[in-house]
Amino acid sequence: MKILFLNPCPEKQSKNHLFRKFYSQINSAVKLGDDVYYTSYDEQFLFINHIQNGQIKQQILGKNKYKERNVLIMHQMMQSLRNWIKKDCIDLVYMRNIPPTYAHSKTKKMLQEAGAKICIEIPSYPGNEINLSSRKFYFKLVSIAYKLFSTPSYTNLYALIGEHADTYQGVAAINIENGLDVETIPLKNGFSDHPGEIHLLIVAVVQYWHGYDRLIKGIDNYIRNIGDVKIMLHICGSCHDGSLDSLLQFAREHGFSDNVIFHGYQSGKDLDSIFDKCDVAIGSLGLHRSKIIIDTTLKLPEYTARGIPFIYCTTSNNVKPDGKYYLRIPDDETDVDIQALVKFFHSINKKTVITEMREYAENNIQWSVQLTKVKNKIKEMEKNNG
């Protein structure tokens, strides 16, 4: 199948959280044997890329006037792509849902007329629905864009990550999960070698809705009232809303700042090394603050692929039902029960848990598994219509 991944993919590795996702999808399609095209950009140009025999043939679509502004880059990408489209050039167009502009409708229509089926991914259904009542200027503009330019009539299928639904905006829908290219995720190499200690790990651009204040307060309660195991918290990442500073300040004010290590943004082998030294990873603990009832973040899939046990609170379809390698805590504002976390960690079979988690990820969380669902649905629809 000839597939075009129509997304704003940066050419170079970046801190953009979508970078890994886009290229994981692309690599998974290549491994499935598909004829893969994808759009990308650098600081100067917009590109259409064709992967053939492991080599990338790149063609310039136009100049990049907007640098890193994804919505505007996609607007220009949609315009520039029209000169490339020809009959039967693509079987399936797969794109992530982003705020549309007037360029989207015409380009999608041209792709359909050329014989392509168009599938749009809704990455956090229904959590990413646009809040039409928002007073923020940006969301007002986005709301207007969706009203004016969102055209489900030029869409064949929606791929929903989140709650189950058979249709979306009157168009057929299929449920998928947020996946990974598991082979690109390094496997964890053992656990911390400090008897009497448990090392916890947060990897995130820390924000209020992550709910990590629940964890830091739980650590404080444990140290003051029990404290028979030393709890160390490692934080890798950055912050946009002051939540990280609040966590670090709370630890200082309550006298356990030595138990909290902030590593800053980490990637590659440096991040792998920190994973190897830690015992339990922390998922998002405050999604309910954003009224999200299904956890579709990539945290839990990545923790599973690496083989590190974790705690989380919101329902996730990416979690193995048997509960051997995770601890689910209440989906509310209560502090994390660290004593329960300690008990959970000591119950884990350290000899088998890493390989068991990896095997589950390979069989269930691979992007190739999710893309196969989409391709099969498209084929089924074609058969029913033909």
DAZI-V92983 format. One record per pair of residues at least 12 apart in sequence whose C-alpha atoms are under 10 Angstrom apart, sorted by sequence separation. I is the first residue (numbers start at 1). J is the second residue. If there is no record, write none. Layout:
i = {I I}
j = {J J}
This chain:
i = {9 10 26 37 38 47 48 49 64 130 131 132 163 164 219 248 283 300 329 9 10 36 37 38 46 47 48 63 64 130 158 159 160 161 162 163 219 247 248 284 299 315 327 328 8 9 36 37 45 46 47 48 62 63 129 130 132 157 158 159 160 161 162 219 248 283 304 311 312 313 314 327 7 23 35 36 37 45 46 47 61 62 93 132 156 157 158 159 160 161 162 283 284 301 304 309 310 311 312 313 314 326 6 22 35 36 45 46 47 61 130 152 153 155 156 157 158 159 160 161 162 283 284 300 301 304 309 310 311 312 313 314 315 5 34 35 45 46 47 61 62 63 152 153 154 155 156 157 158 159 160 161 216 282 283 295 300 301 308 309 310 311 312 313 314 327 5 35 40 44 45 46 61 62 93 151 152 153 158 159 160 161 215 244 281 282 295 296 300 301 307 308 309 310 311 312 313 314 326 327 37 39 41 44 45 46 61 62 92 93 152 281 294 295 296 297 300 312 313 325 326 5 36 37 38 39 40 41 43 44 45 60 61 91 92 283 293 294 295 296 298 324 325 5 30 37 39 40 41 42 43 44 45 61 82 90 91 282 293 294 295 296 297 304 4 30 39 41 42 43 44 45 61 85 89 90 97 98 281 292 293 294 295 296 304 325 326 3 30 41 43 44 61 78 79 80 87 88 91 92 93 94 95 96 97 98 280 281 292 293 294 295 324 325 5 27 30 43 74 75 78 79 82 83 86 87 88 90 91 92 93 94 95 96 97 98 232 233 238 295 324 325 26 42 43 59 74 75 76 78 79 82 85 86 87 88 89 90 91 92 93 94 95 96 97 98 231 232 233 234 235 236 237 238 239 287 288 311 324 325 3 41 42 74 75 77 78 81 82 85 87 88 89 90 91 92 93 94 95 96 97 232 233 234 235 236 237 238 239 282 285 286 287 288 300 2 3 41 46 71 72 74 75 76 77 78 79 80 86 87 88 89 90 91 92 93 94 95 96 97 232 233 234 235 236 237 238 280 281 282 283 284 285 286 287 1 11 12 46 70 71 72 75 76 78 79 82 85 86 87 88 90 231 232 233 234 235 236 237 238 275 280 281 282 283 284 285 286 325 9 10 11 12 48 70 71 72 74 75 78 81 82 85 86 87 206 230 231 232 233 234 235 236 237 279 280 281 282 283 284 285 324 325 8 9 10 11 12 46 47 71 74 77 78 81 205 206 213 217 220 224 234 235 236 237 276 278 279 280 281 282 283 284 311 1 2 3 4 5 6 7 8 9 10 11 12 46 97 99 197 198 199 200 201 202 203 204 205 206 207 208 212 213 216 220 235 236 275 276 278 279 280 281 282 283 310 325 1 2 3 4 5 6 7 8 9 10 11 41 48 120 196 197 198 199 200 201 202 203 204 205 206 207 208 211 212 215 216 219 223 224 275 276 324 325 1 2 3 4 5 6 7 8 9 10 40 41 47 48 196 197 198 199 200 201 202 203 204 205 206 207 208 210 213 214 217 223 275 311 324 1 2 3 4 5 6 7 8 11 40 46 47 125 126 127 195 196 197 198 199 200 201 202 203 204 205 206 207 208 209 213 216 217 220 272 310 1 2 3 4 5 11 39 46 119 120 125 126 127 195 196 197 198 199 200 201 202 203 204 205 206 207 208 212 213 216 220 236 309 310 10 11 41 48 118 119 120 121 122 123 124 125 126 127 194 205 206 207 208 220 309 9 40 117 118 119 120 121 122 123 124 125 126 206 207 213 217 219 320 8 9 39 117 118 119 120 121 122 123 124 125 126 205 206 208 236 293 319 8 117 118 119 120 121 122 123 124 125 126 205 206 235 309 99 116 117 118 119 120 121 122 125 216 219 234 320 101 113 206 234 309 319 320 6 39 99 100 109 112 289 318 319 5 99 100 101 102 106 108 111 112 125 234 285 288 289 318 4 5 98 99 100 101 105 109 110 112 216 234 282 285 287 288 289 309 320 4 99 100 101 104 105 106 108 109 233 280 281 282 283 285 286 287 288 307 308 309 319 4 99 100 102 103 104 105 108 109 122 232 280 285 286 307 308 318 319 3 99 100 101 102 104 105 107 108 232 233 234 235 280 285 286 307 308 318 98 100 101 102 105 106 233 285 306 307 309 317 100 101 105 233 304 305 306 307 308 99 100 104 105 125 304 305 307 308 99 100 122 285 304 305 306 307 16 98 121 304 305 306 307 37 119 120 121 122 123 124 304 305 307 36 119 121 122 123 124 303 304 305 307 35 38 119 121 123 303 304 305 306 35 36 37 38 301 302 304 305 10 38 301 304 305 10 303 304 205 301 302 8 10 199 200 201 202 203 204 205 301 305 8 9 97 199 203 204 280 304 305 8 93 96 97 203 280 7 8 93 94 95 96 203 301 302 8 9 92 94 95 280 301 8 9 94 280 301 7 8 279 7 8 215 6 203 8 25 7 212 215 6 7 71 212 214 279 6 203 210 211 212 213 214 22 201 202 210 211 212 213 22 201 210 211 212 6 199 200 209 210 211 199 201 202 209 210 211 200 201 207 208 209 210 211 199 200 201 202 203 204 206 208 209 210 211 198 199 200 201 202 203 204 207 208 209 210 198 199 200 201 202 203 204 209 210 198 199 200 201 202 208 209 186 192 197 198 199 200 201 202 208 209 185 186 189 192 193 194 209 188 189 191 192 193 4 187 188 190 191 192 193 2 3 4 186 188 189 190 191 192 193 2 3 4 5 6 7 8 185 188 189 190 191 192 2 3 4 5 6 7 8 187 188 189 190 191 192 1 2 3 4 5 6 7 186 187 188 189 190 191 1 2 3 4 5 6 7 8 188 1 2 3 4 5 7 188 204 203 202 211 201 231 200 201 229 200 229 200 227 228 231 4 6 226 227 230 3 226 229 2 3 4 5 6 221 222 228 3 188 220 221 222 223 186 187 188 218 219 221 222 178 179 185 187 188 189 190 191 217 218 219 221 222 178 179 180 185 187 188 189 190 214 217 218 219 220 221 177 178 179 182 185 186 187 188 189 214 215 216 217 218 219 177 178 182 185 186 187 188 213 214 215 216 217 218 219 177 178 180 181 184 185 186 187 211 214 215 217 218 178 179 180 182 183 185 211 213 214 215 216 178 179 182 212 213 214 215 177 181 182 211 212 180 163 162 163 162 163 162 163 161 162 163 161 162 161 162 161 177 178 179 177 178 176 177 198 198 197 198 198 28 28 27 28 162 163 25 27 28 162 163 24 25 26 28 162 24 25 161 21 23 24 27 21 22 23 24 21 24 191 20 21 24 127 190 20 190 127 190 191 20 127 128 190 126 127 189 126 127 188 125 126 127 187 188 124 125 126 127 187 125 127 124 187 188 124 125 187 124 123 124 185 123 183 182 182 183 182 183 181 182 180 181 182 179 180 182 183 180 181 182 179 180 181 182 179 180 181 182 17 177 178 179 180 181 17 177 178 179 180 176 177 178 179 180 15 177 179 180 176 179 177 178 179 176 177 176 177 175 176 176 176 175 176 174 175 174 173 174 173 174 172 172 159 159 159 159 158 157 157 157 15 156 157 156 15 15 15 119 119 119 118 117 117 21 94 94 17 92 92 92 91 32 31 32 28 29 30 28 29 32 27 28 29 32 25 26 27 28 24 25 26 28 29 24 25 28 29 24 28 25 26 21 25 3 1}
j = {21 22 38 49 50 59 60 61 76 142 143 144 175 176 231 260 295 312 341 22 23 49 50 51 59 60 61 76 77 143 171 172 173 174 175 176 232 260 261 297 312 328 340 341 22 23 50 51 59 60 61 62 76 77 143 144 146 171 172 173 174 175 176 233 262 297 318 325 326 327 328 341 22 38 50 51 52 60 61 62 76 77 108 147 171 172 173 174 175 176 177 298 299 316 319 324 325 326 327 328 329 341 22 38 51 52 61 62 63 77 146 168 169 171 172 173 174 175 176 177 178 299 300 316 317 320 325 326 327 328 329 330 331 22 51 52 62 63 64 78 79 80 169 170 171 172 173 174 175 176 177 178 233 299 300 312 317 318 325 326 327 328 329 330 331 344 23 53 58 62 63 64 79 80 111 169 170 171 176 177 178 179 233 262 299 300 313 314 318 319 325 326 327 328 329 330 331 332 344 345 56 58 60 63 64 65 80 81 111 112 171 300 313 314 315 316 319 331 332 344 345 25 56 57 58 59 60 61 63 64 65 80 81 111 112 303 313 314 315 316 318 344 345 26 51 58 60 61 62 63 64 65 66 82 103 111 112 303 314 315 316 317 318 325 26 52 61 63 64 65 66 67 83 107 111 112 119 120 303 314 315 316 317 318 326 347 348 26 53 64 66 67 84 101 102 103 110 111 114 115 116 117 118 119 120 121 303 304 315 316 317 318 347 348 29 51 54 67 98 99 102 103 106 107 110 111 112 114 115 116 117 118 119 120 121 122 256 257 262 319 348 349 51 67 68 84 99 100 101 103 104 107 110 111 112 113 114 115 116 117 118 119 120 121 122 123 256 257 258 259 260 261 262 263 264 312 313 336 349 350 29 67 68 100 101 103 104 107 108 111 113 114 115 116 117 118 119 120 121 122 123 258 259 260 261 262 263 264 265 308 311 312 313 314 326 29 30 68 73 98 99 101 102 103 104 105 106 107 113 114 115 116 117 118 119 120 121 122 123 124 259 260 261 262 263 264 265 307 308 309 310 311 312 313 314 29 39 40 74 98 99 100 103 104 106 107 110 113 114 115 116 118 259 260 261 262 263 264 265 266 303 308 309 310 311 312 313 314 353 38 39 40 41 77 99 100 101 103 104 107 110 111 114 115 116 235 259 260 261 262 263 264 265 266 308 309 310 311 312 313 314 353 354 38 39 40 41 42 76 77 101 104 107 108 111 235 236 243 247 250 254 264 265 266 267 306 308 309 310 311 312 313 314 341 32 33 34 35 36 37 38 39 40 41 42 43 77 128 130 228 229 230 231 232 233 234 235 236 237 238 239 243 244 247 251 266 267 306 307 309 310 311 312 313 314 341 356 33 34 35 36 37 38 39 40 41 42 43 73 80 152 228 229 230 231 232 233 234 235 236 237 238 239 240 243 244 247 248 251 255 256 307 308 356 357 34 35 36 37 38 39 40 41 42 43 73 74 80 81 229 230 231 232 233 234 235 236 237 238 239 240 241 243 246 247 250 256 308 344 357 35 36 37 38 39 40 41 42 45 74 80 81 159 160 161 229 230 231 232 233 234 235 236 237 238 239 240 241 242 243 247 250 251 254 306 344 36 37 38 39 40 46 74 81 154 155 160 161 162 230 231 232 233 234 235 236 237 238 239 240 241 242 243 247 248 251 255 271 344 345 46 47 77 84 154 155 156 157 158 159 160 161 162 163 230 241 242 243 244 256 345 46 77 154 155 156 157 158 159 160 161 162 163 243 244 250 254 256 357 46 47 77 155 156 157 158 159 160 161 162 163 164 243 244 246 274 331 357 47 156 157 158 159 160 161 162 163 164 165 244 245 274 348 139 156 157 158 159 160 161 162 165 256 259 274 360 142 154 247 275 350 360 361 48 81 141 142 151 154 331 360 361 48 142 143 144 145 149 151 154 155 168 277 328 331 332 361 48 49 142 143 144 145 149 153 154 156 260 278 326 329 331 332 333 353 364 49 144 145 146 149 150 151 153 154 278 325 326 327 328 330 331 332 333 352 353 354 364 50 145 146 148 149 150 151 154 155 168 278 326 331 332 353 354 364 365 50 146 147 148 149 151 152 154 155 279 280 281 282 327 332 333 354 355 365 146 148 149 150 153 154 281 333 354 355 357 365 149 150 154 282 353 354 355 356 357 149 150 154 155 175 354 355 357 358 150 151 173 336 355 356 357 358 68 150 173 356 357 358 359 90 172 173 174 175 176 177 357 358 360 90 173 175 176 177 178 357 358 359 361 90 93 174 176 178 358 359 360 361 91 92 93 94 357 358 360 361 67 95 358 361 362 68 361 362 264 360 361 68 70 259 260 261 262 263 264 265 361 365 69 70 158 260 264 265 341 365 366 70 155 158 159 265 342 70 71 156 157 158 159 266 364 365 72 73 156 158 159 344 365 73 74 159 345 366 73 74 345 74 75 282 74 271 77 94 77 282 285 77 78 142 283 285 350 78 275 282 283 284 285 286 95 274 275 283 284 285 286 96 275 284 285 286 81 274 275 284 285 286 275 277 278 285 286 287 277 278 284 285 286 287 288 277 278 279 280 281 282 284 286 287 288 289 277 278 279 280 281 282 283 286 287 288 289 278 279 280 281 282 283 284 289 290 279 280 281 282 283 289 290 268 274 279 280 281 282 283 284 290 291 268 269 272 275 276 277 292 272 273 275 276 277 89 272 273 275 276 277 278 88 89 90 272 274 275 276 277 278 279 89 90 91 92 93 94 95 272 275 276 277 278 279 90 91 92 93 94 95 96 275 276 277 278 279 280 90 91 92 93 94 95 96 275 276 277 278 279 280 91 92 93 94 95 96 97 98 278 92 93 94 95 96 98 279 299 299 299 313 308 338 309 310 338 310 339 311 338 339 342 116 118 338 339 342 116 339 342 116 117 118 119 120 335 336 342 118 303 335 336 337 338 302 303 304 334 335 337 338 295 296 302 304 305 306 307 308 334 335 336 338 339 296 297 298 303 305 306 307 308 332 335 336 337 338 339 296 297 298 301 304 305 306 307 308 333 334 335 336 337 338 297 298 302 305 306 307 308 333 334 335 336 337 338 339 298 299 301 302 305 306 307 308 332 335 336 338 339 300 301 302 304 305 307 333 335 336 337 338 301 302 305 335 336 337 338 301 305 306 335 336 305 292 292 293 293 294 294 295 294 295 296 295 296 296 297 297 316 317 318 317 318 317 318 341 342 342 345 346 179 180 180 181 315 316 179 181 182 316 317 179 180 181 183 317 180 181 317 178 180 181 184 179 180 181 182 180 183 350 180 181 184 287 350 181 351 290 353 354 184 291 292 354 291 292 354 292 293 354 292 293 294 354 355 292 293 294 295 355 294 296 294 357 358 295 296 358 296 296 297 358 297 358 358 359 361 361 362 361 362 361 362 363 361 362 365 366 364 365 366 364 365 366 367 365 366 367 368 204 364 365 366 367 368 205 365 366 367 368 365 366 367 368 369 205 367 369 370 367 370 369 370 371 369 370 370 371 370 371 372 373 373 374 373 374 374 374 377 377 378 377 381 370 371 373 374 374 374 377 378 237 378 381 381 265 266 267 374 375 378 378 378 382 298 371 374 298 374 375 378 378 368 368 369 366 367 368 367 368 371 367 368 369 372 366 367 368 369 366 367 368 370 371 367 368 371 372 368 372 370 371 367 371 375 375}
